[in-house]
Amino acid sequence: MTAKNAATLFGVVFLLVGVLGYVPNPIVGPTGIFATNSLHNVIHLVSGIALLAGAYAGLGPSLMLKIVGAVYGLVAICGFFIVMDGMMMGVAINEADKWLHVGLAIAILAAGFLLPDTSESPATA
């Protein structure tokens, strides 16, 4: 597994979750296990695009994973302190979201710091 693979995987998942938030379902949405509203869905879509851009554009997958992971870490911390009436600065959030953001921050940061950007080919003689 490389940082590029991880950024691609996380990017695609964020895009799917962002789209899924607009479709009635029991997992993601206003009444789902993970509370979302339109702004939250847009954030997922932007996160997915940023990760895919990092994987396939000049910025680099490791750096983009570190940036997105740090942002989700900040969101996780803020989620425990500034949520009022299920909202954090206009973004719907519930207890499941708070803990998911903690897990995402850890996983994304780990991928950014621990995985090589690309796989290294073995040297041939």
C-alpha positions as CSV (number, residue, x, y, z in Angstrom):
1,M,0.0,0.0,0.0
2,T,1.3,3.5,-0.9
3,A,0.2,7.0,0.1
4,K,-1.2,7.3,-3.4
5,N,-3.4,4.2,-3.0
6,A,-4.5,5.4,0.4
7,A,-5.3,8.9,-0.8
8,T,-7.2,7.4,-3.7
9,L,-9.2,5.0,-1.5
10,F,-10.0,7.7,1.1
11,G,-10.9,10.2,-1.7
12,V,-13.3,7.8,-3.4
13,V,-14.9,6.9,-0.1
14,F,-15.4,10.6,0.8
15,L,-17.0,11.2,-2.6
16,L,-19.3,8.3,-2.2
17,V,-20.3,9.4,1.3
18,G,-20.8,12.9,0.1
19,V,-23.2,11.7,-2.6
20,L,-24.9,9.2,-0.3
21,G,-25.7,12.0,2.1
22,Y,-28.2,13.4,-0.5
23,V,-30.0,10.1,-0.9
24,P,-32.3,8.9,1.9
25,N,-30.6,6.0,3.7
26,P,-30.1,4.8,7.3
27,I,-26.3,5.4,7.4
28,V,-25.6,9.0,6.3
29,G,-28.1,11.9,6.3
30,P,-30.3,14.0,8.5
31,T,-31.8,10.9,10.2
32,G,-28.8,8.5,9.6
33,I,-26.4,6.9,12.1
34,F,-24.0,9.7,11.0
35,A,-25.8,13.0,10.9
36,T,-25.2,15.1,7.8
37,N,-26.8,18.1,6.2
38,S,-26.0,19.7,2.8
39,L,-23.0,21.6,4.1
40,H,-21.6,18.4,5.7
41,N,-22.1,16.6,2.4
42,V,-20.3,19.3,0.5
43,I,-17.4,19.0,3.0
44,H,-17.2,15.3,2.2
45,L,-17.2,16.0,-1.5
46,V,-14.4,18.6,-1.2
47,S,-12.4,16.3,1.0
48,G,-12.7,13.5,-1.6
49,I,-11.7,15.9,-4.4
50,A,-8.7,17.2,-2.4
51,L,-7.5,13.7,-1.6
52,L,-7.8,12.6,-5.3
53,A,-6.0,15.8,-6.4
54,G,-3.2,15.0,-3.9
55,A,-3.0,11.5,-5.3
56,Y,-2.9,12.5,-9.0
57,A,-1.6,16.1,-9.1
58,G,1.6,17.8,-8.2
59,L,1.1,18.4,-4.4
60,G,1.7,14.8,-3.5
61,P,-0.3,12.1,-1.8
62,S,1.6,12.1,1.5
63,L,1.3,15.9,2.0
64,M,-2.4,15.9,1.1
65,L,-3.1,13.0,3.5
66,K,-1.3,15.0,6.2
67,I,-3.2,18.1,5.5
68,V,-6.6,16.4,5.3
69,G,-5.8,14.3,8.4
70,A,-4.8,17.4,10.4
71,V,-8.0,19.1,9.4
72,Y,-10.1,16.1,10.5
73,G,-8.1,16.0,13.7
74,L,-9.0,19.6,14.3
75,V,-12.7,18.9,13.4
76,A,-12.6,15.9,15.8
77,I,-11.3,18.1,18.7
78,C,-13.8,20.9,17.9
79,G,-16.6,18.4,17.7
80,F,-16.2,17.6,21.4
81,F,-16.3,21.2,22.5
82,I,-18.3,23.5,20.2
83,V,-21.3,21.5,19.1
84,M,-24.6,23.1,20.1
85,D,-27.9,21.5,19.3
86,G,-26.4,19.0,16.9
87,M,-24.6,21.7,14.9
88,M,-20.9,22.8,14.6
89,M,-20.7,26.1,12.7
90,G,-23.6,25.1,10.5
91,V,-22.5,21.4,10.0
92,A,-24.8,18.7,11.4
93,I,-22.9,16.5,13.8
94,N,-23.8,13.8,16.3
95,E,-21.9,11.5,18.7
96,A,-21.2,8.9,16.0
97,D,-19.7,11.7,13.8
98,K,-17.4,12.9,16.6
99,W,-15.9,9.5,17.0
100,L,-15.7,8.8,13.3
101,H,-13.8,12.0,12.8
102,V,-11.3,10.8,15.5
103,G,-10.8,7.5,13.7
104,L,-10.5,9.2,10.3
105,A,-7.9,11.7,11.6
106,I,-5.8,8.8,13.0
107,A,-6.1,6.7,9.9
108,I,-5.5,9.5,7.4
109,L,-2.5,10.9,9.3
110,A,-1.0,7.4,9.7
111,A,-1.3,6.9,6.0
112,G,0.3,10.3,5.3
113,F,3.2,9.7,7.7
114,L,3.8,6.0,7.4
115,L,3.3,5.1,3.7
116,P,5.7,5.9,0.9
117,D,4.3,8.1,-1.9
118,T,4.8,5.4,-4.5
119,S,6.0,1.8,-4.5
120,E,9.7,1.4,-5.1
121,S,10.6,-1.0,-7.8
122,P,13.3,-3.5,-6.9
123,A,16.7,-2.9,-8.5
124,T,17.5,-5.1,-11.3
125,A,21.0,-6.1,-12.4
